[in-house]
Amino acid sequence: MTQPTGIGRLNHVAIAVPDLAAATAIYRDTLGARVSDPVDMPEHGVTTVFVELPNTKIELLHPFGEGSPIAGFLERNPSGGMHHVCYEVDDIHAARDRLVAAGARVLGDGEPRIGAHDKPVLFLHPKDFCGTLVEIEQA
């Protein structure tokens, strides 16, 4: 159970991949995981595949369209790698306000956007979280 304004359970770990079909095959065929079909998300500049695990998910991210934030990540990390972790919160606005009051920086305009699970999300600056890009998602 999540705290009213603190983080809750780990929703997913996102991994940027240079070849989405190959990465999907590794998780499906080599590791034996259940994977979703690819979903293009032009508003976020990504194509996603979710790997379903018993206790969480892995989100495979691949660039979609011009100006994809994942394209820049893959330029710096050509083999791919962990892009972000996503934690659930009960109330995204209350969590944002608490985080900002504690000195955390919210990326973008500070207002939640609808994420890959059709729920409100925000991203937090990696320099404020031990070098890790953090996504919070309203549960």
DOLUM-216493 format. One record per atom (N, C-alpha, C, O, CB): residue number from 0; z, y, x; atom name; chain. Coordinates in steps of 0.1 Angstrom, whole numbers. Atoms other than C-alpha are relative to their C-alpha. Last residue first. Glycine has a CB too. Example, Ala and Ser with C-alpha at 12.3 -4.5 7.8 and 13.67 -1.06 7.14 Angstrom:
! DOLUM-216493
PT    i     up  north   east  at  ch
PT    1      0    -11     -9   N   A
PT    1     71    -11    137  CA   A
PT    1      8     11     -8   C   A
PT    1      9     22     -3   O   A
PT    1    -14      5      4  CB   A
PT    0      0    -12      9   N   A
PT    0     78    -45    123  CA   A
PT    0      0     12      9   C   A
PT    0      7     12     19   O   A
PT    0     12      0    -10  CB   A
END
This chain:
! DOLUM-216493
PT    i     up  north   east  at  ch
PT  138      0     14      5   N   A
PT  138    -91     43    -19  CA   A
PT  138     -2      0    -15   C   A
PT  138     -2    -11    -21   O   A
PT  138     13     -7      4  CB   A
PT  137     -9      1     11   N   A
PT  137   -102     78     -7  CA   A
PT  137     -1    -14     -6   C   A
PT  137    -12    -19    -10   O   A
PT  137     -2     11    -11  CB   A
PT  136      6      3     12   N   A
PT  136   -118     74     26  CA   A
PT  136     10     -2    -11   C   A
PT  136     20     -9    -10   O   A
PT  136     -9    -13      1  CB   A
PT  135    -10      3     11   N   A
PT  135   -107     88     59  CA   A
PT  135     -8     -1    -13   C   A
PT  135    -17      7    -15   O   A
PT  135     12     10     -1  CB   A
PT  134      4     -3     13   N   A
PT  134   -131     86     89  CA   A
PT  134     11     -4    -10   C   A
PT  134     18    -14     -8   O   A
PT  134    -13     -8     -4  CB   A
PT  133     -7      6     11   N   A
PT  133   -118     88    124  CA   A
PT  133     -6      5    -13   C   A
PT  133     -9     16    -15   O   A
PT  133     15      3      1  CB   A
PT  132      4     -6     13   N   A
PT  132   -139     94    155  CA   A
PT  132      6     -7    -11   C   A
PT  132      5    -20    -12   O   A
PT  132    -16      1     -1  CB   A
PT  131      6      8     10   N   A
PT  131   -119     80    184  CA   A
PT  131     -3      8    -12   C   A
PT  131      5     15    -18   O   A
PT  131      9    -12     -4  CB   A
PT  130     14      3     -3   N   A
PT  130   -111     98    216  CA   A
PT  130     -8     -8    -10   C   A
PT  130    -19    -12     -7   O   A
PT  130     -1     -6     13  CB   A
PT  129      1      9    -11   N   A
PT  129    -73     95    212  CA   A
PT  129    -15     -4      4   C   A
PT  129    -18    -15      8   O   A
PT  129      7    -13     -2  CB   A
PT  128     -4     13      2   N   A
PT  128    -73    110    178  CA   A
PT  128     -4    -10     11   C   A
PT  128    -11    -20      9   O   A
PT  128     -6     -5    -14  CB   A
PT  127    -13      0      6   N   A
PT  127    -75    148    180  CA   A
PT  127      6    -14     -2   C   A
PT  127     17    -15     -6   O   A
PT  127     -1      7    -13  CB   A
PT  126    -10     -5    -11   N   A
PT  126   -104    147    205  CA   A
PT  126     14      1     -6   C   A
PT  126     23      2      2   O   A
PT  126     -5     14      4  CB   A
PT  125     -5     11     -9   N   A
PT  125   -122    124    180  CA   A
PT  125      9      5     10   C   A
PT  125     18     -2     15   O   A
PT  125    -12     -6      7  CB   A
PT  124      5     -2    -13   N   A
PT  124   -125    152    153  CA   A
PT  124      6    -11     10   C   A
PT  124     18    -13     10   O   A
PT  124      4     14      5  CB   A
PT  123     -9     -8     -7   N   A
PT  123   -118    139    118  CA   A
PT  123     -4      0     15   C   A
PT  123     -9    -10     20   O   A
PT  123     14     -6     -1  CB   A
PT  122     -1      5    -14   N   A
PT  122   -144    127     94  CA   A
PT  122      9     10      7   C   A
PT  122      9     22      5   O   A
PT  122    -14      0      6  CB   A
PT  121      0    -11    -10   N   A
PT  121   -140    131     56  CA   A
PT  121      1     -6     14   C   A
PT  121      6    -17     16   O   A
PT  121     12      9     -2  CB   A
PT  120     -4      2    -14   N   A
PT  120   -148    107     28  CA   A
PT  120      0     13      7   C   A
PT  120     -6     23      3   O   A
PT  120    -10    -10      6  CB   A
PT  119     -1    -11     -9   N   A
PT  119   -150    106    -10  CA   A
PT  119      5     -3     14   C   A
PT  119     14    -11     15   O   A
PT  119      9     11     -7  CB   A
PT  118    -13     -6      1   N   A
PT  118   -161     73    -25  CA   A
PT  118      1     12      9   C   A
PT  118     -7     12     19   O   A
PT  118     12    -10      3  CB   A
PT  117      0     -9     11   N   A
PT  117   -195     59    -32  CA   A
PT  117     14      5     -3   C   A
PT  117     17      8    -15   O   A
PT  117     -5     -8    -13  CB   A
PT  116     -7      7     11   N   A
PT  116   -188     31     -7  CA   A
PT  116      0      8    -13   C   A
PT  116      8      4    -22   O   A
PT  116     13     -5      4  CB   A
PT  115      8     13      3   N   A
PT  115   -213     45     18  CA   A
PT  115      6     -8    -11   C   A
PT  115     -1    -17    -16   O   A
PT  115      0     -8     13  CB   A
PT  114      4      9    -11   N   A
PT  114   -197     80     16  CA   A
PT  114     -7    -13     -4   C   A
PT  114    -12    -14    -16   O   A
PT  114     12     -4      8  CB   A
PT  113      0     14      4   N   A
PT  113   -195    108     -9  CA   A
PT  113     -6     -9     11   C   A
PT  113    -17     -6     16   O   A
PT  113     -9     -2    -13  CB   A
PT  112     13      4      4   N   A
PT  112   -186    140      8  CA   A
PT  112      1    -14     -5   C   A
PT  112     10    -22     -2   O   A
PT  112    -11      2     11  CB   A
PT  111      4     14      1   N   A
PT  111   -151    155     11  CA   A
PT  111    -15     -1     -4   C   A
PT  111    -20      6    -13   O   A
PT  111      9     -8     -8  CB   A
PT  110      0      6     14   N   A
PT  110   -148    192     19  CA   A
PT  110     -5    -14      0   C   A
PT  110    -15    -17      7   O   A
PT  110     -9      9    -10  CB   A
PT  109    -14      3      4   N   A
PT  109   -138    204     54  CA   A
PT  109      1     -5    -15   C   A
PT  109     12     -9    -19   O   A
PT  109      8     12      1  CB   A
PT  108     -6    -12      7   N   A
PT  108   -171    222     60  CA   A
PT  108     14     -3     -5   C   A
PT  108     20      6    -12   O   A
PT  108     -9      4    -11  CB   A
PT  107      8     -5     11   N   A
PT  107   -182    197     87  CA   A
PT  107      8     12     -7   C   A
PT  107     15     19      0   O   A
PT  107     -2    -11    -11  CB   A
PT  106     13     -4     -3   N   A
PT  106   -155    180    108  CA   A
PT  106     -8      4    -12   C   A
PT  106     -4      1    -23   O   A
PT  106     -8    -13      6  CB   A
PT  105     10      7      9   N   A
PT  105   -119    181    100  CA   A
PT  105    -14      5      3   C   A
PT  105    -16     17      5   O   A
PT  105      4      3    -15  CB   A
PT  104     12     -7      4   N   A
PT  104    -97    192    129  CA   A
PT  104     -9     -9     -8   C   A
PT  104    -12    -20     -5   O   A
PT  104     -8      5     12  CB   A
PT  103     12      8     -1   N   A
PT  103    -61    179    132  CA   A
PT  103    -12      9     -5   C   A
PT  103    -11     17    -14   O   A
PT  103      1    -13     -8  CB   A
PT  102      8     -5    -11   N   A
PT  102    -33    205    137  CA   A
PT  102    -13     -8      2   C   A
PT  102    -20     -6     12   O   A
PT  102      7     -1     13  CB   A
PT  101     -5      6    -12   N   A
PT  101     -5    190    116  CA   A
PT  101     -9      3     12   C   A
PT  101     -6     -2     23   O   A
PT  101      1    -15     -2  CB   A
PT  100    -13     -7     -3   N   A
PT  100    -13    214     88  CA   A
PT  100      6     -6     13   C   A
PT  100     13      1     20   O   A
PT  100     10     -2    -12  CB   A
PT   99      3    -13     -5   N   A
PT   99    -49    201     90  CA   A
PT   99     13      8      3   C   A
PT   99     13     15     14   O   A
PT   99     -8      8    -11  CB   A
PT   98      5      2    -14   N   A
PT   98    -37    165     87  CA   A
PT   98     -3     14      6   C   A
PT   98      0     16     17   O   A
PT   98    -13     -8     -1  CB   A
PT   97    -11      4     -9   N   A
PT   97    -15    173     57  CA   A
PT   97     -5     -1     14   C   A
PT   97      2      4     23   O   A
PT   97      6    -14     -5  CB   A
PT   96     -9    -11     -1   N   A
PT   96    -42    192     39  CA   A
PT   96     11     -3     10   C   A
PT   96     15      6     18   O   A
PT   96      5      4    -14  CB   A
PT   95      7    -11     -8   N   A
PT   95    -68    165     45  CA   A
PT   95     10     11      3   C   A
PT   95     11     16     14   O   A
PT   95    -12      5     -7  CB   A
PT   94      1      5    -14   N   A
PT   94    -44    138     33  CA   A
PT   94     -6     10      9   C   A
PT   94     -1     13     20   O   A
PT   94     -7    -14      1  CB   A
PT   93    -14     -1     -5   N   A
PT   93    -36    158      1  CA   A
PT   93      0     -5     15   C   A
PT   93      7      1     23   O   A
PT   93      9     -8     -8  CB   A
PT   92     -3    -15     -1   N   A
PT   92    -74    163     -5  CA   A
PT   92     14      2      6   C   A
PT   92     16     10     15   O   A
PT   92     -1      7    -13  CB   A
PT   91      7     -5    -12   N   A
PT   91    -82    126      3  CA   A
PT   91      3     15      2   C   A
PT   91      4     19     13   O   A
PT   91    -15     -2     -2  CB   A
PT   90      5    -13      4   N   A
PT   90    -56    112    -21  CA   A
PT   90     -6      8     12   C   A
PT   90      1     12     20   O   A
PT   90     12      9     -7  CB   A
PT   89     -1     -1     15   N   A
PT   89    -47     76    -18  CA   A
PT   89     -6     12     -5   C   A
PT   89    -13     12    -15   O   A
PT   89     15     -1     -4  CB   A
PT   88    -11     -9      4   N   A
PT   88    -59     72     18  CA   A
PT   88      0      1    -15   C   A
PT   88    -11     -1    -21   O   A
PT   88     -2     15      6  CB   A
PT   87     -1     -4     14   N   A
PT   87    -80     45     34  CA   A
PT   87     12      9     -2   C   A
PT   87     22      8      5   O   A
PT   87      1    -13     -9  CB   A
PT   86    -13      3      6   N   A
PT   86    -88     43     71  CA   A
PT   86      0      5    -15   C   A
PT   86     -6     15    -18   O   A
PT   86     12      6      8  CB   A
PT   85     -3     -6     13   N   A
PT   85   -122     42     87  CA   A
PT   85     13     -5     -6   C   A
PT   85     15    -17     -7   O   A
PT   85    -12     -2    -10  CB   A
PT   84     -8      9      8   N   A
PT   84   -129     36    124  CA   A
PT   84      3      8    -13   C   A
PT   84      4     20    -14   O   A
PT   84     14     -3      7  CB   A
PT   83    -12     -5      6   N   A
PT   83   -158     52    142  CA   A
PT   83      8    -11     -7   C   A
PT   83      4    -22     -9   O   A
PT   83     -3     11    -10  CB   A
PT   82      3    -14      3   N   A
PT   82   -189     47    164  CA   A
PT   82     13      7     -6   C   A
PT   82     17     18     -3   O   A
PT   82    -11      1    -10  CB   A
PT   81     -9     -4     11   N   A
PT   81   -181     15    182  CA   A
PT   81     -3     15     -2   C   A
PT   81     -2     23      7   O   A
PT   81     14     -3      4  CB   A
PT   80    -14      1     -2   N   A
PT   80   -211      6    204  CA   A
PT   80      8      5    -12   C   A
PT   80      2      9    -22   O   A
PT   80      4      8     12  CB   A
PT   79     -9     -1     12   N   A
PT   79   -248      7    208  CA   A
PT   79     14      0      4   C   A
PT   79     18      0     16   O   A
PT   79     -4    -11    -10  CB   A
PT   78     -2     13      5   N   A
PT   78   -269     -6    238  CA   A
PT   78      8      0    -13   C   A
PT   78     10    -10    -20   O   A
PT   78      8     -8     10  CB   A
PT   77     12      7      4   N   A
PT   77   -284     28    244  CA   A
PT   77      2    -14     -6   C   A
PT   77     -6    -19    -14   O   A
PT   77    -10      0     11  CB   A
PT   76     -4     14     -1   N   A
PT   76   -251     47    244  CA   A
PT   76    -11    -10     -5   C   A
PT   76    -11    -15    -16   O   A
PT   76     13     -3     -9  CB   A
PT   75    -11      0    -10   N   A
PT   75   -258     84    250  CA   A
PT   75      5    -15      3   C   A
PT   75     11    -17     13   O   A
PT   75     12      8     -5  CB   A
PT   74      6     -6    -12   N   A
PT   74   -292     82    232  CA   A
PT   74     11     -1     11   C   A
PT   74      7     -4     23   O   A
PT   74     -4     14     -2  CB   A
PT   73      7     11     -7   N   A
PT   73   -275     58    207  CA   A
PT   73     -7      5     12   C   A
PT   73    -10     -2     22   O   A
PT   73    -10     -6     -9  CB   A
PT   72     -9      9     -5   N   A
PT   72   -250     85    197  CA   A
PT   72     -7    -11      8   C   A
PT   72     -2    -15     19   O   A
PT   72      9     -6    -11  CB   A
PT   71     -6     -6    -12   N   A
PT   71   -277    111    194  CA   A
PT   71     10     -9      6   C   A
PT   71     11    -10     18   O   A
PT   71      7     13     -4  CB   A
PT   70     11     -1    -10   N   A
PT   70   -297     88    170  CA   A
PT   70      6      6     13   C   A
PT   70      4      1     24   O   A
PT   70    -12      8     -4  CB   A
PT   69      0     13     -7   N   A
PT   69   -265     80    151  CA   A
PT   69    -10      0     11   C   A
PT   69     -8     -6     21   O   A
PT   69     -2    -11    -10  CB   A
PT   68    -11     -1    -10   N   A
PT   68   -261    117    141  CA   A
PT   68      1    -13      8   C   A
PT   68      6    -13     19   O   A
PT   68     13      3     -7  CB   A
PT   67    -11      9      3   N   A
PT   67   -295    114    124  CA   A
PT   67     11      1     11   C   A
PT   67      7      2     23   O   A
PT   67     -6    -15      0  CB   A
PT   66    -13     -6     -2   N   A
PT   66   -316    145    129  CA   A
PT   66     12     -9     -3   C   A
PT   66     23     -4     -5   O   A
PT   66      1     12     -9  CB   A
PT   65     -1    -10    -11   N   A
PT   65   -348    132    115  CA   A
PT   65     14      5      0   C   A
PT   65     21      7    -10   O   A
PT   65    -10     11     -3  CB   A
PT   64      5    -14      2   N   A
PT   64   -346    101     93  CA   A
PT   64      2      9     12   C   A
PT   64      9      5     22   O   A
PT   64      6      6    -12  CB   A
PT   63     10     -1     11   N   A
PT   63   -324     70     94  CA   A
PT   63     -4     15     -1   C   A
PT   63      4     23     -3   O   A
PT   63      6     -5    -14  CB   A
PT   62      6    -13      4   N   A
PT   62   -305     60    125  CA   A
PT   62    -10     -1    -11   C   A
PT   62    -18    -11    -12   O   A
PT   62     -6      6     12  CB   A
PT   61     13     -2     -7   N   A
PT   61   -287     26    124  CA   A
PT   61     -6     13     -4   C   A
PT   61     -4     17    -16   O   A
PT   61    -10    -12     -3  CB   A
PT   60      7    -13      3   N   A
PT   60   -251     19    115  CA   A
PT   60    -13      0      9   C   A
PT   60    -13     -3     21   O   A
PT   60      9     11      4  CB   A
PT   59     10     -2    -10   N   A
PT   59   -235    -16    112  CA   A
PT   59     -8     13     -4   C   A
PT   59    -13     14    -15   O   A
PT   59     -9    -13      1  CB   A
PT   58     12     -8      5   N   A
PT   58   -203    -13     92  CA   A
PT   58    -10      1     12   C   A
PT   58     -6      7     22   O   A
PT   58      4     14     -6  CB   A
PT   57      6     -7    -11   N   A
PT   57   -177    -40    100  CA   A
PT   57    -12      7     -6   C   A
PT   57    -20      1    -14   O   A
PT   57     -4    -11     11  CB   A
PT   56     14      0     -1   N   A
PT   56   -154    -49     71  CA   A
PT   56     -5      6     13   C   A
PT   56      3     14     19   O   A
PT   56     -7      8    -12  CB   A
PT   55      6    -13     -1   N   A
PT   55   -118    -58     65  CA   A
PT   55    -15     -1      1   C   A
PT   55    -20    -11     -3   O   A
PT   55      5      8     13  CB   A
PT   54    -10    -10      0   N   A
PT   54    -93    -87     61  CA   A
PT   54     -6     15      1   C   A
PT   54      2     24      0   O   A
PT   54      9     -2     11  CB   A
PT   53    -11      2      9   N   A
PT   53   -115   -116     51  CA   A
PT   53     10     11     -1   C   A
PT   53     16     14    -11   O   A
PT   53      8    -13      4  CB   A
PT   52    -10      9     -7   N   A
PT   52   -146   -102     68  CA   A
PT   52     12     -2    -10   C   A
PT   52     14      6    -19   O   A
PT   52      5      6     13  CB   A
PT   51    -12      3      8   N   A
PT   51   -177    -88     50  CA   A
PT   51      9     -9      8   C   A
PT   51      5    -21     11   O   A
PT   51     -3     -5    -14  CB   A
PT   50     -4     13     -4   N   A
PT   50   -203    -73     74  CA   A
PT   50     13     -3     -7   C   A
PT   50     23      4     -4   O   A
PT   50      0     -3     15  CB   A
PT   49    -14      3      0   N   A
PT   49   -218    -42     58  CA   A
PT   49      2    -15      3   C   A
PT   49     -4    -23     -4   O   A
PT   49      8      5    -13  CB   A
PT   48     -2     14      4   N   A
PT   48   -253    -30     67  CA   A
PT   48     15     -3      1   C   A
PT   48     21      1     11   O   A
PT   48     -8    -11      8  CB   A
PT   47    -12      8     -2   N   A
PT   47   -260      7     68  CA   A
PT   47     -2    -15     -4   C   A
PT   47     -9    -18    -14   O   A
PT   47     12      6     -7  CB   A
PT   46      1     12      8   N   A
PT   46   -290     29     73  CA   A
PT   46     12     -9      3   C   A
PT   46     15    -10     15   O   A
PT   46    -14     -8      3  CB   A
PT   45     -2     14     -5   N   A
PT   45   -281     63     85  CA   A
PT   45     -5    -10    -10   C   A
PT   45     -7     -8    -22   O   A
PT   45     15     -2      2  CB   A
PT   44      8      3    -12   N   A
PT   44   -289    100     83  CA   A
PT   44      2    -14      5   C   A
PT   44      0    -16     17   O   A
PT   44      2     10     10  CB   A
PT   43     -8      2    -12   N   A
PT   43   -260    108     60  CA   A
PT   43     -8     -3     13   C   A
PT   43     -2     -3     24   O   A
PT   43     10    -11     -2  CB   A
PT   42    -10    -11     -1   N   A
PT   42   -279    122     31  CA   A
PT   42      9      0     12   C   A
PT   42     15     10     15   O   A
PT   42      8      1    -13  CB   A
PT   41      6    -11     -6   N   A
PT   41   -307     97     39  CA   A
PT   41      9     12      1   C   A
PT   41      8     20     10   O   A
PT   41    -12      4     -8  CB   A
PT   40     -9    -11      5   N   A
PT   40   -284     67     32  CA   A
PT   40     -6     13      6   C   A
PT   40      0     18     16   O   A
PT   40     15     -2      3  CB   A
PT   39      3    -13     -6   N   A
PT   39   -307     37     35  CA   A
PT   39      8     11     -7   C   A
PT   39     10     12    -19   O   A
PT   39    -15      3     -2  CB   A
PT   38      1    -11     10   N   A
PT   38   -290      5     25  CA   A
PT   38     -3     13      8   C   A
PT   38      5     16     17   O   A
PT   38     14      1     -8  CB   A
PT   37      0    -13     -5   N   A
PT   37   -295    -28     44  CA   A
PT   37     -1     11    -11   C   A
PT   37     -9      9    -21   O   A
PT   37    -11      2     11  CB   A
PT   36     13     -4     -2   N   A
PT   36   -286    -60     25  CA   A
PT   36      1     14      6   C   A
PT   36     11     21      4   O   A
PT   36     -9      1    -13  CB   A
PT   35      7     -7     11   N   A
PT   35   -251    -70     29  CA   A
PT   35    -14      2      4   C   A
PT   35    -18      1     15   O   A
PT   35      7     13     -4  CB   A
PT   34      5    -14     -2   N   A
PT   34   -237    -95     54  CA   A
PT   34     -7      5    -12   C   A
PT   34    -13     -3    -20   O   A
PT   34     -9      1     13  CB   A
PT   33      8     -4     11   N   A
PT   33   -216   -127     51  CA   A
PT   33     -3     15      2   C   A
PT   33      5     23      5   O   A
PT   33      8     -2    -14  CB   A
PT   32     -6     -9      9   N   A
PT   32   -204   -138     85  CA   A
PT   32     -9      3    -12   C   A
PT   32    -22      1    -11   O   A
PT   32      4     13      7  CB   A
PT   31     -1      6     14   N   A
PT   31   -215   -169    103  CA   A
PT   31      7      9    -10   C   A
PT   31     13      4    -19   O   A
PT   31      9    -12      2  CB   A
PT   30    -14      0      3   N   A
PT   30   -209   -155    139  CA   A
PT   30      3     -6    -14   C   A
PT   30     15     -9    -17   O   A
PT   30      5     14      0  CB   A
PT   29     -8      5    -12   N   A
PT   29   -243   -165    153  CA   A
PT   29     15     -1     -4   C   A
PT   29     21    -11     -1   O   A
PT   29     -2     10     11  CB   A
PT   28      4     13     -5   N   A
PT   28   -264   -164    121  CA   A
PT   28      9     -5     11   C   A
PT   28     12    -17     11   O   A
PT   28    -14      1      5  CB   A
PT   27      3     10     10   N   A
PT   27   -249   -136    100  CA   A
PT   27     -2    -14      6   C   A
PT   27      5    -23      2   O   A
PT   27    -12      4     -8  CB   A
PT   26    -12      2      9   N   A
PT   26   -232   -114    126  CA   A
PT   26     -2    -11    -10   C   A
PT   26      7    -18    -13   O   A
PT   26      3     13     -7  CB   A
PT   25    -11      4     -8   N   A
PT   25   -259   -118    152  CA   A
PT   25     12     -3     -9   C   A
PT   25     19    -13     -7   O   A
PT   25      3     10     11  CB   A
PT   24      2     14     -3   N   A
PT   24   -287   -116    126  CA   A
PT   24     12     -6      8   C   A
PT   24     16    -17      6   O   A
PT   24    -13     -3      7  CB   A
PT   23     -3      7     12   N   A
PT   23   -274    -83    114  CA   A
PT   23     -1    -15      2   C   A
PT   23      8    -23     -3   O   A
PT   23    -10      4    -12  CB   A
PT   22    -14      0      2   N   A
PT   22   -274    -70    149  CA   A
PT   22      4     -7    -12   C   A
PT   22     14    -14    -12   O   A
PT   22      5     15     -1  CB   A
PT   21     -6      9    -10   N   A
PT   21   -310    -81    154  CA   A
PT   21     15     -1     -1   C   A
PT   21     21    -11      0   O   A
PT   21     -4      4     14  CB   A
PT   20      3     14      4   N   A
PT   20   -321    -66    121  CA   A
PT   20      6     -9     10   C   A
PT   20     11    -20      6   O   A
PT   20    -16     -2      0  CB   A
PT   19     -8      4     11   N   A
PT   19   -303    -33    129  CA   A
PT   19     -3    -14     -4   C   A
PT   19      7    -22     -7   O   A
PT   19     -3      9    -12  CB   A
PT   18      9      9      8   N   A
PT   18   -318    -28    163  CA   A
PT   18      8     -6    -11   C   A
PT   18     16    -16     -9   O   A
PT   18     -6    -11     10  CB   A
PT   17     13     -5     -2   N   A
PT   17   -302      2    182  CA   A
PT   17    -10     -9     -7   C   A
PT   17    -21     -4    -10   O   A
PT   17     -4     -1     15  CB   A
PT   16      9     10     -6   N   A
PT   16   -268     -4    168  CA   A
PT   16    -14      5      1   C   A
PT   16    -19     12     -8   O   A
PT   16      0    -13     -9  CB   A
PT   15     13     -5      0   N   A
PT   15   -239     20    159  CA   A
PT   15     -9    -11      8   C   A
PT   15     -5    -16     19   O   A
PT   15     -1     14      7  CB   A
PT   14      7      2    -13   N   A
PT   14   -208      1    151  CA   A
PT   14    -14      5     -1   C   A
PT   14    -21      0     -9   O   A
PT   14      1    -15      4  CB   A
PT   13     14     -3      0   N   A
PT   13   -184     12    123  CA   A
PT   13     -6     -2     14   C   A
PT   13      0      4     24   O   A
PT   13     -4     14     -5  CB   A
PT   12      4     -5    -13   N   A
PT   12   -150     -3    119  CA   A
PT   12    -15      1      0   C   A
PT   12    -22     -9     -3   O   A
PT   12      6    -10     12  CB   A
PT   11     11      6     -8   N   A
PT   11   -140     -7     83  CA   A
PT   11      0      6     14   C   A
PT   11      6     16     16   O   A
PT   11    -13      2     -7  CB   A
PT   10     12      3      9   N   A
PT   10   -114     -1     56  CA   A
PT   10    -11     -6      7   C   A
PT   10    -16    -17      3   O   A
PT   10     -4     13     -7  CB   A
PT    9     12     -1     -7   N   A
PT    9    -82     -3     77  CA   A
PT    9    -11     -4     -9   C   A
PT    9    -12    -15    -14   O   A
PT    9     -1     -8     14  CB   A
PT    8      6     11     -7   N   A
PT    8    -53      0     54  CA   A
PT    8    -13      4      6   C   A
PT    8    -20     13      3   O   A
PT    8     -3    -12    -10  CB   A
PT    7     -2     13      6   N   A
PT    7    -35     31     45  CA   A
PT    7     -6    -10      8   C   A
PT    7     -6    -10     21   O   A
PT    7     -4     -1    -14  CB   A
PT    6     11      9      0   N   A
PT    6    -33     65     62  CA   A
PT    6      5    -14     -5   C   A
PT    6     17    -17     -4   O   A
PT    6     -5     -3     14  CB   A
PT    5      3      7    -13   N   A
PT    5     -8     90     52  CA   A
PT    5    -11    -10     -1   C   A
PT    5    -16    -13    -12   O   A
PT    5     13     -6      5  CB   A
PT    4      9     -8     -8   N   A
PT    4     -9    114     22  CA   A
PT    4     -2     -6     14   C   A
PT    4     -9      0     22   O   A
PT    4      6     14      1  CB   A
PT    3      7    -10      7   N   A
PT    3      6     93     -6  CA   A
PT    3     -9      9      8   C   A
PT    3    -20     12      3   O   A
PT    3     10      9     -7  CB   A
PT    2    -10    -11      3   N   A
PT    2     15     64     16  CA   A
PT    2     -8     11     -7   C   A
PT    2    -20     11     -6   O   A
PT    2      6      5     14  CB   A
PT    1      1    -12     -8   N   A
PT    1     -9     34     13  CA   A
PT    1     11     10     -4   C   A
PT    1     16     10    -15   O   A
PT    1    -14      7     -2  CB   A
PT    0      0    -12      9   N   A
PT    0      0      0      0  CA   A
PT    0      0     12      9   C   A
PT    0      7     13     19   O   A
PT    0     12      0    -10  CB   A
END
